[in-house]
Amino acid sequence: MHEMEKKYEKLGKEYLEYKKLKFHRFFSNISCDGPPVMGVAVPVFGIADSDVTPPVLPEDVTGEDFDMVAKAVPHTDDADHDDEGALAQDKGDAVAKSPVEGVVPPDGTAPGHVAATANATPMIWLDARINNFSPPPWVVFQSLVRVALSAILIGIIAFFVARRITRPWKALAVAADRVGRGDFPEPVAETGPLEIRHAARAFNRMTARLRRFVEDRTRMLAAISHDLRTPITSLRLRAEFVEDQENRRKIIETLNEMEQMVAAAMTFAREETADEKTRKIDVVALVEACCADLEETGHPVTFDSEVEHFSYACRPLSIKRALGNLLANGLAYGENVFVTVAKADDGGLWIDICDDGPGIPIDQRDRVFEPFFRLEESRNQETGGIGLGLAIARTAIRAHGGEIYLEDAAQGGLHARIYLPAPVLSHA
């Protein structure tokens, strides 16, 4: 008996030496069923010093066998077995405590688990099987809480990062929309990532060039207008000395028409320069006021609206001038004008102006928007005008992102449709 104890004591020392050298232990499936647990820190359910085949189950291990193994592999700090996974030290307990709570019952029995054999070699053959293991509820709850907190934290970080990246793009989009409407905003802040800063810098340079181009053209037109008015005034003074009254009348009418053309050209140029400040107004109220002014002067204008209010950021005088030109065109060629306002399906606004006049041929509806184009052969100012009314109206509406369409009216005349798009939301 003394020799066997020495034998197992020597075996235990060899095992600890191998462990210190970090040699791998080998595990083999010696059970009748179930996969082996491959690893270093597996739970030990029972050890017997035996060469028997098949392996010994825990309930078949005798206290004497277990006592010898316990002496051979003592409970030390260097061993594989800590306080939670040490072999049972009491005689008769043939099952070790398991490091996984709930695997081995408190009574020390482990039916269905296979014992291991420790032979006279520096190897320990072990097979342990854990059936239907489920983590404790608190472990599951803790994992879910960690996942949820991680997801929330990642979402918050992603939100602020995305906001920081997209904010300069939104500001650039709003500024580009304003430039497209003819309103030159202040330079866009050149902040954010490198690509956004480059885009903002290029956009600011483009806006500055466009502004200079428009200002130069306006100054040129103003100079031409001033230079033309001087000889026109001189010719008007000379016409007063013409003795033939008929010739004097025709000369004065021609000079008046030239003055109107110069004034209209300046108005057309001012519409494209968009020097008027943008502010928010109620477009429905503006249309109603234009119709009311004409009604008060005795013109047959009928107004009807399906919309009570339509708040819109625009240049009020520009919109009013476009409406006035279309209303004047309808009154010049028809006896009655009908104006209706309705909401568009996309959130915009429709302004319909119909008259009962002769209308405009389909093949001429695009050309009437060209500057100084007139349908009539004569130069009678009371009918044909100078050909800038519709051109000015379309320029003003397009500067606000809208459009004018010409159709046949139900009354047989011209149906002019003004479309204003939905308001553009600005971003801070």
C-alpha positions in Angstrom: 0.0 0.0 0.0 2.9 2.3 0.8 4.5 1.7 -2.6 1.2 2.6 -4.4 0.9 5.8 -2.5 4.5 6.7 -3.6 3.6 5.8 -7.1 0.6 8.1 -7.2 2.5 10.9 -5.4 5.2 10.7 -8.1 2.5 10.8 -10.8 1.0 13.9 -9.3 4.3 15.7 -9.2 5.0 14.8 -12.8 1.6 16.1 -13.7 2.2 19.5 -12.0 5.6 19.8 -13.7 4.0 19.3 -17.1 1.4 21.9 -16.2 4.1 24.4 -15.3 5.7 23.8 -18.7 2.3 24.5 -20.3 2.1 21.2 -22.0 -1.3 20.4 -23.5 -3.3 17.6 -22.0 -5.1 15.3 -24.3 -8.7 14.4 -24.0 -10.4 11.4 -25.6 -14.0 10.4 -25.8 -14.1 7.3 -23.7 -17.8 7.5 -22.9 -20.5 5.4 -24.4 -22.4 8.4 -25.9 -22.1 12.2 -26.2 -19.3 14.3 -27.5 -16.2 14.9 -25.4 -15.5 18.3 -23.9 -12.2 19.4 -25.4 -10.3 21.9 -23.3 -8.2 22.5 -20.3 -10.6 23.7 -17.7 -13.3 21.1 -18.0 -15.2 19.9 -14.9 -13.9 16.7 -13.4 -16.6 14.4 -12.2 -14.6 11.4 -11.1 -11.1 9.9 -11.3 -10.1 6.3 -10.7 -6.7 4.6 -10.9 -7.6 1.7 -13.1 -7.0 0.2 -16.4 -10.4 -1.2 -16.7 -12.4 -1.1 -19.9 -15.0 0.3 -20.3 -14.4 3.4 -18.2 -15.7 3.5 -14.7 -18.8 5.6 -13.9 -18.7 7.9 -10.9 -21.2 5.8 -9.0 -18.9 2.7 -9.4 -15.7 4.4 -8.1 -14.9 3.1 -4.6 -13.8 5.4 -1.8 -10.5 3.7 -1.6 -9.7 4.3 -5.2 -10.7 7.9 -4.9 -8.7 8.3 -1.7 -5.6 7.3 -3.6 -6.3 9.7 -6.4 -6.9 12.5 -4.0 -3.5 12.0 -2.4 -1.8 11.6 -5.8 -3.3 14.9 -7.1 -3.4 17.1 -4.0 -5.4 20.3 -3.8 -2.8 23.1 -4.3 -2.8 26.5 -5.8 -0.8 25.3 -8.8 -3.2 22.5 -9.7 -6.1 22.7 -12.1 -8.5 22.5 -9.3 -9.4 25.7 -7.5 -11.9 26.0 -4.7 -14.8 25.7 -7.1 -13.5 22.8 -9.1 -11.5 20.8 -6.6 -11.9 17.1 -6.2 -14.1 16.1 -3.3 -11.9 15.4 -0.3 -14.3 13.3 1.7 -14.0 9.5 1.5 -16.9 8.0 -0.3 -17.5 11.0 -2.5 -16.6 9.8 -6.0 -17.7 13.0 -7.8 -15.8 16.3 -7.9 -17.5 19.7 -7.6 -18.3 21.2 -11.0 -17.2 24.7 -11.9 -20.5 25.1 -13.8 -23.2 25.7 -11.3 -26.1 23.2 -11.5 -24.3 20.5 -13.5 -23.6 18.1 -10.6 -26.3 17.7 -8.1 -25.6 18.6 -4.5 -25.6 14.9 -3.4 -22.5 14.3 -5.5 -24.0 11.9 -8.0 -23.7 12.5 -11.7 -25.5 9.7 -13.7 -24.6 9.6 -17.3 -21.2 11.2 -16.8 -18.1 9.2 -17.4 -15.2 8.9 -15.0 -11.6 9.3 -16.2 -8.7 7.0 -15.8 -5.3 8.1 -14.6 -2.6 5.7 -15.8 1.1 5.7 -15.1 1.8 8.3 -17.9 2.0 12.1 -17.9 -1.4 12.1 -19.5 -4.9 12.4 -18.1 -7.6 10.9 -20.1 -10.9 12.7 -19.5 -14.4 12.8 -20.8 -17.1 14.9 -19.3 -20.5 15.6 -20.8 -22.9 18.5 -19.9 -26.4 17.8 -20.9 -29.0 20.5 -21.7 -27.0 23.3 -20.2 -28.7 26.7 -20.0 -27.1 29.8 -18.6 -28.7 31.3 -15.4 -31.4 33.9 -16.0 -29.2 36.7 -14.6 -26.5 35.9 -17.2 -29.0 36.2 -20.0 -30.4 39.4 -18.6 -27.0 40.9 -18.2 -26.1 40.0 -21.7 -29.3 41.6 -23.1 -28.7 44.7 -21.1 -25.1 45.0 -22.4 -26.3 44.5 -26.0 -29.1 47.1 -25.6 -26.8 49.7 -24.0 -24.2 49.1 -26.7 -26.8 49.5 -29.4 -28.1 52.7 -27.8 -24.6 54.2 -27.4 -23.7 53.3 -31.0 -27.0 54.8 -32.3 -26.4 58.1 -30.4 -22.8 58.4 -31.7 -23.9 57.6 -35.2 -26.7 60.2 -35.0 -24.3 63.0 -34.1 -21.7 61.9 -36.6 -24.3 61.8 -39.4 -25.7 65.1 -38.3 -22.3 66.7 -38.4 -21.6 65.3 -41.8 -25.0 66.2 -43.4 -25.5 69.6 -41.9 -23.1 71.4 -44.4 -24.7 69.5 -47.3 -28.1 70.7 -46.3 -26.9 74.3 -46.0 -25.3 74.0 -49.4 -28.5 72.6 -50.9 -30.6 75.5 -49.5 -28.1 78.1 -50.8 -28.1 76.4 -54.3 -31.9 76.6 -54.4 -31.8 80.3 -53.6 -29.2 80.9 -56.3 -31.4 79.0 -58.7 -34.3 81.3 -57.8 -32.1 84.4 -58.6 -31.5 85.3 -54.9 -27.8 85.4 -54.1 -27.3 84.4 -50.4 -24.3 85.0 -48.1 -21.3 82.7 -48.7 -21.7 79.2 -47.4 -19.6 78.4 -44.4 -16.6 76.3 -45.4 -16.8 73.8 -42.6 -17.0 70.0 -42.2 -15.0 67.2 -43.9 -12.4 68.1 -46.6 -14.7 67.2 -49.5 -17.5 69.4 -48.2 -15.1 72.3 -47.6 -13.9 72.0 -51.2 -17.5 71.9 -52.5 -18.5 74.9 -50.4 -15.5 76.9 -51.6 -16.2 76.1 -55.3 -19.9 77.0 -54.7 -19.0 80.4 -53.2 -16.6 81.2 -56.1 -19.4 80.3 -58.6 -21.9 82.4 -56.8 -19.5 85.4 -56.6 -18.9 85.1 -60.4 -22.6 85.0 -61.2 -23.3 88.0 -58.9 -20.6 90.0 -60.7 -21.9 89.0 -64.1 -25.5 90.0 -63.3 -24.3 93.3 -61.7 -22.2 94.1 -64.8 -25.1 93.4 -67.1 -27.4 95.6 -65.0 -25.0 98.5 -65.1 -24.6 98.1 -68.8 -28.4 98.1 -69.4 -28.8 101.1 -67.1 -26.1 103.0 -69.1 -27.8 102.1 -72.4 -31.1 103.2 -71.0 -29.7 106.5 -69.9 -27.9 107.1 -73.2 -31.1 106.3 -75.1 -33.3 108.6 -73.1 -31.1 111.6 -73.8 -31.6 111.5 -77.6 -35.2 110.6 -77.2 -35.8 113.7 -75.1 -33.9 115.8 -77.7 -36.1 114.4 -80.5 -39.2 115.1 -78.5 -38.2 118.8 -78.2 -37.5 119.0 -81.9 -40.9 117.3 -82.8 -42.7 120.2 -81.1 -41.4 122.5 -83.9 -42.8 120.4 -86.7 -45.5 122.4 -88.3 -47.4 119.4 -89.8 -49.6 118.3 -86.9 -50.1 114.8 -88.4 -46.3 114.2 -88.7 -45.7 115.7 -85.2 -48.3 113.3 -83.8 -46.7 110.3 -85.4 -43.2 111.3 -84.3 -44.3 111.8 -80.7 -46.1 108.4 -80.7 -43.0 106.7 -82.0 -40.9 108.5 -79.3 -43.3 107.4 -76.6 -43.1 103.8 -77.8 -39.3 104.0 -77.7 -39.5 105.3 -74.1 -41.8 102.4 -73.2 -39.5 99.9 -74.7 -36.5 101.3 -72.8 -38.5 101.3 -69.6 -39.7 97.7 -70.2 -36.2 96.5 -71.0 -35.0 98.0 -67.7 -37.9 96.2 -65.9 -37.0 93.0 -67.6 -33.4 93.3 -66.6 -34.3 94.1 -63.0 -36.5 90.9 -62.9 -33.4 88.9 -63.7 -31.2 90.7 -61.3 -33.5 89.9 -58.4 -32.5 92.9 -56.3 -35.7 92.8 -54.3 -35.4 91.1 -50.9 -37.2 87.8 -50.3 -39.8 87.7 -47.5 -42.7 85.5 -46.6 -46.2 86.5 -47.7 -49.6 85.0 -48.2 -49.8 84.5 -52.0 -53.6 84.0 -51.9 -54.1 87.4 -50.3 -51.8 88.9 -52.9 -53.8 87.5 -55.8 -57.0 88.6 -54.2 -55.7 92.1 -53.7 -54.6 92.4 -57.3 -58.1 91.3 -58.5 -59.8 93.7 -56.1 -57.7 96.7 -57.4 -58.9 96.0 -60.9 -62.5 95.5 -59.9 -62.4 98.9 -58.1 -61.3 100.6 -61.4 -64.3 99.0 -63.2 -62.6 96.0 -64.8 -64.6 92.8 -64.9 -62.4 90.4 -62.9 -63.8 87.5 -60.9 -61.8 85.9 -58.1 -62.3 82.5 -56.5 -60.0 80.4 -54.2 -60.1 76.9 -52.8 -57.2 77.8 -50.5 -57.5 80.2 -47.6 -53.8 80.8 -47.1 -50.5 79.9 -48.8 -47.4 81.2 -47.0 -44.6 81.5 -49.4 -41.1 83.1 -49.3 -40.8 85.2 -52.4 -40.2 88.7 -53.8 -43.7 90.2 -53.5 -43.3 93.0 -56.1 -42.0 90.5 -58.6 -44.9 88.1 -58.2 -47.3 91.1 -58.2 -45.8 92.4 -61.5 -46.2 88.9 -63.1 -49.9 88.7 -62.0 -50.5 92.2 -63.2 -49.0 91.5 -66.7 -51.2 88.4 -67.1 -54.3 90.2 -65.9 -53.6 93.1 -68.2 -53.1 90.7 -71.1 -56.5 89.1 -70.4 -58.3 92.4 -70.1 -56.6 93.7 -73.3 -58.0 90.8 -75.4 -61.1 89.7 -73.6 -64.1 91.3 -71.9 -64.0 89.2 -68.7 -61.2 87.7 -66.7 -61.7 84.8 -64.3 -59.1 84.0 -61.6 -59.0 80.9 -59.4 -56.5 79.6 -56.9 -56.1 75.9 -55.9 -53.7 73.7 -54.1 -51.4 71.4 -56.2 -51.1 67.7 -55.4 -47.4 68.1 -54.5 -48.1 70.9 -52.0 -47.5 73.8 -54.5 -50.1 76.3 -55.7 -52.0 76.8 -59.0 -53.1 80.3 -60.1 -55.4 80.1 -63.1 -56.2 83.2 -65.2 -58.7 82.8 -68.0 -60.3 85.3 -70.4 -62.9 85.1 -73.1 -60.8 86.6 -75.9 -59.5 85.1 -79.1 -56.7 83.1 -77.4 -53.2 82.3 -78.8 -52.6 79.7 -81.6 -50.8 76.6 -80.3 -47.8 77.0 -82.5 -47.2 80.6 -81.1 -47.6 79.8 -77.4 -43.9 79.3 -76.9 -42.8 82.3 -78.9 -45.0 84.8 -77.0 -42.6 84.4 -74.0 -39.7 85.7 -76.1 -38.8 89.4 -75.4 -40.2 91.9 -77.9 -42.3 89.3 -79.7 -45.8 90.3 -80.7 -48.5 88.4 -82.5 -49.9 91.4 -84.4 -48.4 92.9 -87.4 -49.4 96.4 -86.4 -47.5 98.4 -83.7 -50.7 99.6 -82.1 -49.8 100.0 -78.4 -53.4 99.5 -77.2 -53.5 95.9 -78.4 -50.0 94.5 -79.2 -48.0 96.4 -76.6 -44.2 96.0 -77.0 -44.0 92.3 -76.5 -42.4 92.1 -73.0 -45.4 91.5 -70.7 -45.4 87.7 -70.9 -41.6 87.5 -71.0 -41.4 89.5 -67.8 -44.1 87.4 -66.1 -42.4 84.1 -67.0 -39.0 85.4 -65.8 -40.5 86.4 -62.5 -42.2 83.1 -61.9 -39.3 81.0 -63.0 -37.0 83.0 -60.6 -39.2 81.5 -57.8 -38.9 78.0 -59.2 -42.3 78.0 -60.8 -43.6 78.0 -64.4 -46.3 79.4 -66.6 -48.4 77.3 -69.0 -50.7 78.5 -71.7 -53.8 76.5 -72.6 -57.2 76.9 -74.2 -59.8 78.4 -71.8 -63.3 76.9 -71.4 -64.6 80.4 -72.3 -62.8 80.2 -75.7 -60.0 82.5 -74.8 -56.5 82.0 -73.2 -56.0 80.0 -70.0 -52.7 81.0 -68.3 -51.7 78.7 -65.4 -49.1 79.8 -62.9 -47.5 77.1 -60.8 -45.5 77.9 -57.6 -43.7 74.9 -56.0 -44.1 73.9 -52.4 -42.0 76.0 -50.0 -38.5 74.9 -49.5 -37.6 74.3 -45.8 -34.4 75.9 -44.7 -32.0 74.0 -42.4 -30.1 75.4 -39.5 
